[in-house]
């Protein structure tokens, strides 16, 4: 397993951009994400963080909802595991101003999730992209266009599957209404991440989800009127 950084993107206030991190030849992506270097807790929200196996990379799309310039750094985890496959779940439609989940990406009855990702429509930002169980990936997103005449949006999940069962570790914290928080999940000693994700629940958005050298860290903004549990999960293996 290796981790590769991608070229960072600079996002001006109110702007959206796309960045990618590429795996070396002979390896394939199993996990990835992005962090905001300038301010990890800034309101930078993601509508995509997903593998692109056709181009051997991990792609992120982010929106800068702050009043400051922000720098987004993508990162991908790469493996030589030749049993890796990808499953793209069905689209779940979302009404303007509403949210929805898309639990349909999975690895069948005999293979294991080792990572996953999410894709969503314009102005539709990730609430969770995380494991549903050891064989499936679940995602949810909020459509922030409140015009009742706006077109439907969508969210879909993507599962990364392997023949080898990983170790799963989870960490969580409580984020109060109107606050921003950080959660981290750490791999057991001697293991490294293959993939990971996070969740913050309804009416709250993730604003960072990415691997560290030995775990996974997520940030989330709670825009709801009550506390939310921010969770990070990491799938681990022996390098």
PLY file of the C-alpha trace (Angstrom):
ply
format ascii 1.0
element vertex 239
property float x
property float y
property float z
element edge 238
property int vertex1
property int vertex2
end_header
0.00 0.00 0.00
1.18 3.50 -0.82
-0.35 6.96 -0.54
0.04 9.51 -3.29
-0.75 13.24 -3.08
-2.42 15.03 -5.94
-1.99 18.55 -7.23
-3.82 20.95 -4.87
-6.54 23.31 -6.06
-7.06 26.86 -4.87
-10.73 27.73 -4.33
-11.87 31.33 -4.10
-14.98 32.10 -2.02
-18.14 30.76 -3.63
-16.25 28.71 -6.22
-16.14 24.98 -6.95
-13.24 22.96 -8.29
-12.04 19.45 -9.12
-8.78 17.81 -8.09
-7.33 14.32 -8.49
-4.53 12.13 -7.14
-3.09 9.38 -9.35
-1.81 5.89 -8.55
1.51 4.72 -10.02
1.49 2.20 -12.85
0.92 -1.32 -11.55
-1.29 -0.22 -8.66
-4.99 0.65 -8.32
-6.92 3.04 -6.03
-8.68 1.67 -2.95
-9.36 4.85 -1.00
-8.84 8.56 -1.02
-10.16 11.95 -0.12
-9.08 15.51 0.53
-8.18 17.93 3.28
-8.28 21.72 3.40
-4.74 22.84 4.20
-5.48 26.51 4.85
-8.20 25.78 7.43
-9.28 22.14 7.99
-12.50 23.30 9.69
-13.51 25.83 7.01
-16.92 25.37 5.32
-15.55 23.60 2.26
-18.02 20.91 1.23
-17.68 17.97 -1.15
-19.99 16.68 -3.87
-17.57 13.99 -5.05
-14.86 11.88 -3.49
-14.62 8.69 -5.49
-12.37 6.31 -7.40
-11.95 6.70 -11.15
-10.46 3.30 -12.07
-10.48 4.04 -15.82
-7.86 6.75 -15.20
-6.30 5.08 -12.14
-7.03 7.99 -9.80
-9.16 9.40 -6.99
-11.27 12.46 -7.82
-12.70 15.11 -5.49
-15.04 18.03 -6.23
-15.28 20.70 -3.57
-17.16 23.96 -2.98
-15.74 26.81 -0.91
-18.55 28.20 1.22
-16.24 30.42 3.27
-15.27 34.05 2.73
-11.57 33.16 2.47
-9.42 31.51 -0.21
-8.98 27.80 0.61
-6.53 25.18 -0.66
-7.77 21.62 -1.12
-5.28 18.72 -1.17
-6.40 15.38 -2.69
-4.79 12.07 -1.72
-5.19 8.47 -2.95
-4.33 5.08 -1.46
-2.92 2.61 -4.00
-2.50 -1.16 -3.86
-1.11 -4.07 -5.85
-4.03 -6.29 -4.75
-5.16 -7.82 -8.06
-8.57 -8.82 -6.67
-9.76 -5.20 -6.39
-13.03 -4.42 -8.21
-15.48 -1.51 -8.11
-19.24 -1.44 -7.82
-21.27 1.67 -8.69
-24.63 1.82 -6.94
-27.83 3.24 -8.43
-28.66 6.95 -8.32
-31.03 8.16 -5.62
-32.89 11.32 -6.62
-33.11 14.34 -4.31
-35.75 17.08 -4.28
-34.63 20.73 -3.96
-33.78 21.54 -0.35
-34.00 17.90 0.71
-31.58 15.04 1.38
-31.42 11.37 0.48
-29.27 8.27 0.88
-28.02 5.74 -1.66
-27.15 2.42 0.01
-26.88 0.31 -3.15
-23.10 -0.16 -3.72
-21.80 -3.52 -2.54
-19.41 -6.43 -2.94
-21.74 -9.43 -3.04
-21.94 -12.21 -0.49
-18.33 -13.40 -0.47
-16.14 -10.31 -0.89
-15.32 -7.38 1.37
-15.52 -3.59 1.26
-12.06 -2.04 1.66
-13.08 1.50 0.74
-15.72 3.52 -1.04
-16.75 6.85 -2.45
-19.59 9.17 -3.35
-20.78 11.26 -6.30
-23.58 13.84 -6.21
-25.19 16.45 -8.42
-24.63 20.23 -8.48
-25.08 22.02 -5.14
-25.46 18.62 -3.46
-22.99 17.97 -0.65
-21.97 14.90 1.30
-23.46 14.14 4.71
-21.95 10.67 4.90
-19.82 8.32 2.81
-19.11 5.31 4.97
-19.41 1.56 5.37
-22.92 0.12 5.69
-21.58 -3.33 6.63
-18.52 -5.43 5.72
-19.89 -5.92 2.20
-21.59 -2.60 1.33
-21.04 1.16 1.17
-23.63 3.82 2.07
-23.76 7.51 1.13
-26.05 10.46 1.82
-26.16 14.05 0.58
-28.04 17.33 0.99
-29.32 19.31 -2.02
-28.76 22.97 -1.13
-30.76 24.55 -3.97
-34.03 25.56 -2.29
-35.77 26.79 -5.45
-38.85 24.51 -5.79
-38.51 24.73 -9.58
-34.90 23.51 -9.56
-34.28 20.17 -11.29
-33.87 17.01 -9.28
-30.39 16.22 -8.03
-28.90 12.81 -7.17
-26.41 10.93 -5.03
-24.71 7.58 -5.71
-22.26 5.38 -3.84
-19.24 3.44 -5.06
-17.79 0.42 -3.28
-14.20 -0.82 -3.54
-14.12 -4.62 -3.10
-11.44 -7.20 -2.34
-11.14 -10.92 -1.65
-9.23 -10.09 1.56
-11.13 -9.04 4.68
-9.67 -5.87 6.24
-9.61 -4.76 9.86
-12.21 -2.08 10.63
-11.69 0.66 13.22
-14.11 3.47 14.12
-13.80 6.70 16.10
-16.41 9.35 16.90
-17.10 12.64 18.64
-20.15 14.79 19.38
-20.54 18.03 17.43
-22.92 20.56 18.94
-25.41 22.58 16.86
-23.64 25.25 14.82
-20.19 23.83 15.59
-17.45 22.13 13.59
-15.66 18.99 14.77
-12.97 16.42 13.94
-13.06 12.64 14.36
-10.28 10.11 13.79
-10.01 6.33 13.48
-6.60 4.69 13.92
-5.39 1.40 12.46
-3.95 -1.24 14.79
-0.19 -1.13 15.25
1.63 -2.42 12.19
-1.31 -1.86 9.81
-2.05 0.88 7.26
-5.32 2.16 5.74
-6.81 0.79 2.53
-9.78 3.16 2.63
-12.15 4.92 4.96
-14.99 7.36 5.34
-17.13 9.38 7.65
-20.63 10.39 8.69
-22.23 13.33 10.48
-25.94 12.67 9.99
-28.91 14.75 8.90
-28.70 18.49 8.15
-24.93 18.43 8.64
-22.12 18.21 6.10
-18.66 16.71 5.89
-15.94 19.24 5.08
-12.98 16.88 4.99
-12.36 13.13 4.81
-8.94 11.70 4.05
-6.33 9.12 5.05
-3.43 9.75 7.36
-0.35 7.53 7.42
-1.98 5.16 9.91
-5.68 6.04 10.00
-8.49 8.24 8.74
-9.60 11.76 9.77
-12.87 13.54 9.00
-14.20 17.03 9.70
-17.86 17.97 9.80
-20.04 21.06 10.15
-23.28 20.70 12.11
-25.86 23.06 10.65
-28.76 21.39 12.45
-30.55 22.51 15.62
-29.21 19.69 17.79
-26.03 17.69 18.47
-24.74 15.24 15.85
-22.31 12.34 16.09
-19.34 12.74 13.75
-17.82 9.33 12.96
-14.67 8.30 11.15
-13.98 4.77 9.95
-10.87 3.17 8.50
-10.24 -0.17 6.81
-6.74 -1.47 7.56
-4.36 -4.13 6.31
-0.80 -5.29 6.91
1.47 -3.69 4.31
0 1
1 2
2 3
3 4
4 5
5 6
6 7
7 8
8 9
9 10
10 11
11 12
12 13
13 14
14 15
15 16
16 17
17 18
18 19
19 20
20 21
21 22
22 23
23 24
24 25
25 26
26 27
27 28
28 29
29 30
30 31
31 32
32 33
33 34
34 35
35 36
36 37
37 38
38 39
39 40
40 41
41 42
42 43
43 44
44 45
45 46
46 47
47 48
48 49
49 50
50 51
51 52
52 53
53 54
54 55
55 56
56 57
57 58
58 59
59 60
60 61
61 62
62 63
63 64
64 65
65 66
66 67
67 68
68 69
69 70
70 71
71 72
72 73
73 74
74 75
75 76
76 77
77 78
78 79
79 80
80 81
81 82
82 83
83 84
84 85
85 86
86 87
87 88
88 89
89 90
90 91
91 92
92 93
93 94
94 95
95 96
96 97
97 98
98 99
99 100
100 101
101 102
102 103
103 104
104 105
105 106
106 107
107 108
108 109
109 110
110 111
111 112
112 113
113 114
114 115
115 116
116 117
117 118
118 119
119 120
120 121
121 122
122 123
123 124
124 125
125 126
126 127
127 128
128 129
129 130
130 131
131 132
132 133
133 134
134 135
135 136
136 137
137 138
138 139
139 140
140 141
141 142
142 143
143 144
144 145
145 146
146 147
147 148
148 149
149 150
150 151
151 152
152 153
153 154
154 155
155 156
156 157
157 158
158 159
159 160
160 161
161 162
162 163
163 164
164 165
165 166
166 167
167 168
168 169
169 170
170 171
171 172
172 173
173 174
174 175
175 176
176 177
177 178
178 179
179 180
180 181
181 182
182 183
183 184
184 185
185 186
186 187
187 188
188 189
189 190
190 191
191 192
192 193
193 194
194 195
195 196
196 197
197 198
198 199
199 200
200 201
201 202
202 203
203 204
204 205
205 206
206 207
207 208
208 209
209 210
210 211
211 212
212 213
213 214
214 215
215 216
216 217
217 218
218 219
219 220
220 221
221 222
222 223
223 224
224 225
225 226
226 227
227 228
228 229
229 230
230 231
231 232
232 233
233 234
234 235
235 236
236 237
237 238
